[in-house]
Amino acid sequence: MRTKHIILSLILFSQLSFAQGQAGSLFLTINPGARSNAMGEAQIGVANDAYATYYNPAGLTNLSSKEFSFMHTSYLPNLVDDMSYDFLTFAMPFREGESIGGHFTYLNLGDQVSTDANGNELGSFSSYMYALNLSYAKQIDDTSSWGVNGKYFYQELAVINSLDVDASSGSFAVDVGYFKHNAMDNPNLKLGAVLTNVGPGVSFDDGEEDPLPTRLGLGLSLLTLEGQATVAFDLNYELNDQTVVTNLGAEYYLVEDFALRAGFLSDPSGDLNYTTLGLGADLGTIAFDVSYVIGGELDPHSNMVRFSLSGSF
């Protein structure tokens, strides 16, 4: 019974940690990338690097070379000290008008200790989640494209063989996206749209099935100040919670290879409102990005720092 309580607590923790609403598998909604995070995670209408495999697969047709990127962060440092989040992505042009890519996500929830009803330790176990994603994009015409993601994900909250406990679950989901250059006949305006995390619900030892965090997103980006700045705006409608997440971001290149970034995110389903800051340096084939989250005193996202290392060849 004690072990069951631990598992139920972990399931509850995995929900609350992401400050979301009714859906499960919420680690799929952790937006990756230091650049994107610094821009308030507004990327649906930007999607011009390898992180398009996550934000909008249709944007992969914007790539002109092979790209990779790796991001690491200590996740929710104000809440726990042993959670970490890693993201690795790769994308490339494939054939004329086509691109492919993929990414791997890993969330480490840290080590847990199982005890009996008297508080005696029965052993420890690790909790983690991962997702493996493959992406494909194809141009529709000179100004628009579509893309699709297929992903398998696995969540292990607790597996204790000696107690015959298995709180793990694996499933799959798909994303579809659209990207448009020259939106509204403005050569500096881009538009993106995505439907993400469409698939069957998941359940653990509690037997209750939770729906996936399915979102319908729309994004715009505007190139301004003679090409030195980009302003981006996203709206993400969460189908299960019937709430809208708002993302606003900006990127300004002080010089050709050094950018300053800022953004804002508002998520009413988790009562989240925080500001993001960051910078990036592009050294040609290698680029470095860092972001920082400024939130309220009780916001577990506050003080999160993300680092990304990217390359192209």
N, C-alpha and C positions, 0 to 999 in steps of 0.2 A: 504493500500500500504506500509506503514511504517513497519507493522508487516511482510509482505512478504519479505521486504528487510532484516529484522532481520533474518528470517529463511534462506534465501539464504546465508547470511553472516555466519551463523552457519554451514551450509553445507560446505561452502568453508573453514571455520576454521577447521572443522573435517577432511578435506582432508590435509590441510597444516600442521596441528599439527603433523602429522605422517611423514611428509617430504617424501611422496611417490608420485606415478605418477597418472595414469588414473583410477585405480580401486576405488571402494567404500568400505564401511564396514571395513575400515583399522584398526579399533581397534582389529580385529581378528589377526593382525600380531604383536601385542605388545608381545614380548617374555617374559614370566614370569620367576621368580625364581632368587634369589640373586646369587646362585652358578652358574647357567648358564649364567647370565648376566656378572659375573666376568670373565667368560671364553670366552668373546666375542660372547656369545649366540651360540657357536658351540656345538650342542648337538645331532644332528641326529644320529651320530655314537657312542654316549655315552649312552644316554637313559637307565640309570640304577637306576632311582629312580622314585618317583611318578609323576614327571614332564614329564615322558614319555607320559602321557595322552595328552600332548600338542605337544611335539617335534617329537615323533615317537611312535605310539601306539604299534608297534611290539616289542619294547623294554620292555614292561611290563612283558614279560616272564623272564626277568632277575631278577625280584623280588623274594625273598625267604620268605618274611613276609609281613604283612599288613603295609602300609605306608600312612602318611598324611603330608600335608605341607600347610602353609599359608604364603602369601607374601603381603606386603603393601609398597606403595611408593607414594610420592607426585609427580605427573606426570608433566613433562616439567616445572620445577620450574623457569627456566629463561624466560618463556613465560607468564605464568599466575600463580596465587598463590592459586587457589581454585580447581584445578584438582587433582584427586587421582585415583589410580589404585589398585585393590585388586584381589587376585587370591587364590582360595582354591581348593586343589586336594586331591584325595584319590585313592589308588590302592591296589590290593591284588591278590595273587594266588587264583585260583578258583577251578579248578580240575586239575588232572595231565596234565601238558603241556599246561594249559590254565590260563589266568589272566583276570581280569576285573578292571575297574576303572572309574573315571570321574573327571570333574572339573567344577568350576563356576568362571566366570570372571565378574568383575564389574568395569566399568569406569565412574567416576563422572565428568562431564564437568562443574559443578558449576551452580550457579544461574544466570539467565539473567533477564533483565528488558525490558518490551515492552512499547513503546511510540507511540503517534499519530504523525501526520505530523507536529504539533506545538511543539513537544518535551515533551508533558504532559505524565506522567507515567500512564499506563493503568493496570499495575500489573506486577508481577514477575512469572517466571516459571523456572523449573529445567530441565537440559539436562543430559541424561545418556545413557549408553549402557551396555548390559549384554549378556552373552552367557552361555548356559548350555550344557555340553558335556558328552557323555557316550562312554566308550572305551572297546574294546574286543581284546584279542591277543591269538594266538595259535601257538604252535611249529609245524614246518614242519618236522624237524628231530632234531638230537642232537645239531646241530650248527646253525640252522636258524629258523625264525619265521615270521609270518605276523600279522598285526593288522589293526583295522578299528575304526574310530571315527564317531559318528553321533552327530550333534550339532544343537541346536535351538538358534538363537540370535535375539535380539530386540534392536532397537535404537530409542530413543525418543529425538528429538532435540527441539521440542516445541509443547505443547498441551495447547491451551488457549480456553476454552469452550465459554467464553463470546464473543470472536471474531470469533468463528467457525473456528479455526485454529487447524489442526492436522498434524504435521510434524513428524510422527512416522512410523516405518516399522519393520516387523518381517519376518524372513525367516529361511532357514535351509541349511546345508552344510555337506559334508562328507570328511574325510581324509582316506587315505590308506597308510600303511607303511610296510617296510621289514627290517629285522635285521639279520646280519650274523656274527657269531663268527668265529675265525680261517680263516679270509679272506686271500686269496692268500696263503693259507697253512702256515700262520704265526699265532701262538697261541696268540700273543700279539696284533694282529690287528683285529679291528672290523669295520664293514661297515653297513651303514644304508641308506635307500632311502624312500622318502615320496612324496606323492601328496596331497596337502592340499587345503581346502576351495573350493571344487567343488560343485557348486550349482547354482540356478537361481540368476539373478541380483536383485538389490533392488532399489526402488525409493521413493522420499519424495514428498512434496507439489509442487516441481518444475516440476514434471512429467517425468523427465529424468531418465532412468534406468542406473545404474552403475553396471558393472560386479564385481564379488567378486575378492578379491586379491589371485587368484589361483597361487600356487607355486609348482615347481618340485624341490625337494631337494636331495642332495647326501652328505653323511658325512662319515668321517673316524676318528677313534681314535686309538692311539697307546699307550700301556702300556710300560713304559721304566724305567730305573734306578732301576732295581730290584723291580719293582712294586710300587715305591714311587711316580712316576710321570705319568701323562696322557697328551698327546698332541692331540688336536682335530682340525679338519678342515672341514668346510661345504661350499658348494656352493648351492645357492638357485636361480633358474631361475624363474623370474616373467613373467608369460605368457602374461599378458596384456601390460606390459611396455617393454618386451623383453630385460630386463636387468638382470644382475647377482649380487646378494648380496654375499659377501665373509665374512666368519667368521673364526677366528683363535683364539684358546685358549689353555691354559695350566693350569694344577693343580699339585701342588707339596706338599706332606705331609712331613712337617718337623719332626713330630713325628706321631705316629699311629692315633691320634685323632685331629690333627691340620693341616689345609691346607692353603697354599697361592695360589692365582689364579691371572691370568692376561690374557688379550685378546685384540683383535682388530676387528672392524667391518667396512666394506666399502659397502655403498649402493649408486650406481651412480644415481638411479632414484630420490633420494632425496638429492643428493650431500652431503651425510653424511660420515664422517670418524672420528671415535673416538676410544679411548683406554679405557679399563675397568680394574679395579683392585678389589680385594676382598680377603676375608678370611673366613674360616669356622672352627667351633669346633664341634666335635661329642662326646657327653657325654653318648653314649650308646643308650638309648631309645629316647633321645632328641638331636637335633642338631640345631645349630644357624649358619646362613650365612649372610654376608653383602657384598654389592658391591657398587662401585662408578664409575661414568662415567666422563672421562676427554675428553672434546670436544673443538671445536673452540669457539671463543668469541661470535659468532652469532648462535651457535648451541643450539637449545632449550633443547636438551638432556643433556647438560653439567651440572655437579654438581648434577645429580640425584643419590640418595642413595636408595638402595633397601634392605629390611630386610626380611628374611625368617625364620620361625620356623617350624621344621619338627620333626616327631616322627615315631617310628616303634614298632610294638608289635605282 
